[in-house]
């Protein structure tokens, strides 16, 4: 165990140690970063994380990035023939030090969607262009007439009939965080990278390189109750804790916020 990476590999291969690193007591911010990295949350709001469980852990998982090369192959004699030529070339693997399946129990407010009513009516009684604007206020009438080469209100009437549809969406019920219906369970695959030195640039580059290689080769997981999945893996980068900084906690917090903006979880561990 000559490097920090070796020590991280040995320590975080224990599911309990990995759980403690990803979700320290009373701090679910890291788990929220992992969820944001893997799910589109346009129609869901996470109220709280109730618990997490670490399942299977795979050590030293390779990812093989793909490079695609395309071109044309032509022949003019005796007859003209043109073919497409595409090559797929794999590079050396990019390694995740650990790959873990994490189950998250959470409470969330999820918009169920749905339509309450649809009302369609004819646009009629048009004597001026302003009459049309009043009945169809959401349409840029000047741009519409220019695009369809219409100049007058008579041209507008003669161009066709117009319908306006009013769609009323179903209002979601009042959110109750104690209602068991608002309790959900999701699974996240987390790729963990260990960086031997406190080099934030190298860590962020490594995380994005791994995420890019995984997105080329793997299909994102099926949509969950939180919405559409946007990545098959979340990435966590483990750094040695800063011991020489005047305020190690403040430096770690600033780096954590920086990485979270990029949907990457940063961890700072002192492992003997």
C-alpha positions, 0 to 999 in steps of 0.5 A: 500500500505505497500510495494514497490510491492503494489505501483508498482502494482497501478502505472504501472496498468496505461497504460501510466505509464507502457509505460513511464517505458518501453520506456522513451523518446528517449530511446528504449533500453528497448524495444529492450531487450524485442524484443530480449527476444521473437524473433530470429533476425538472419535475421532482423536488427532493425533500430529504434523503432518508437512508442509503445502502451500498450494494455490490462493489467492483474493484478496478473497473475498466471503461473503454473509450471509443473513437469513430473515424468516417470517410468515403471510398470512391471508384471511377473505373469501370463504373462510378461507385461510392461507399461509406467507410467507418472505423471504430477504434478503442483506446487504452481503458480508463479505470474506475478504482471502485464501481458501486451500486448505491440504493437511496431511500428518499422523500420527494415531491414528484409532479404526476403530470396529466391533463385536466381539460382540453378546450378547442375553439374557432378563431372567428369574428376577425375584422382587424388584425387586433381582433386576431391578436386579442384571441391569439395573444401568444402568437407573434402575428407580425412574424407569422404573416411575414413567414406566410407572405400575408399583408392584410387582414383579408389575406389572413382570413383567406389563408385558412381557418384558425383554432385555439386550444386551451389545455389545463394541466392537472394540479398536483396534490398538496405535498405531505412529506409524511405520506408513504406515497411520497417515499421512493427508492432509487439506485445509482451506480457510482464510479469512484476515482482516487487521486494521489495528490490534492490536484483539483484540476487533475481530479476534475479532468479524470472525472469528466474523462471517465464520464465521457467514456462511459456515456459512449459505451453504456446505455443510461439506466431506465427512467426512474420515478424522479424522471429521465436518467441522463447518465449511467454513472455518477462520479466521485473523486477522492482526494487526500485531506489538506493538512497544510492549508490554514483552514482545511475545512473551508478549502474542502468546502469550496472545492466540494461546491466547485465540483458539485456545479459540474455534477461531480462529488469530491471527497477529502479523506484522511485514511491512516 
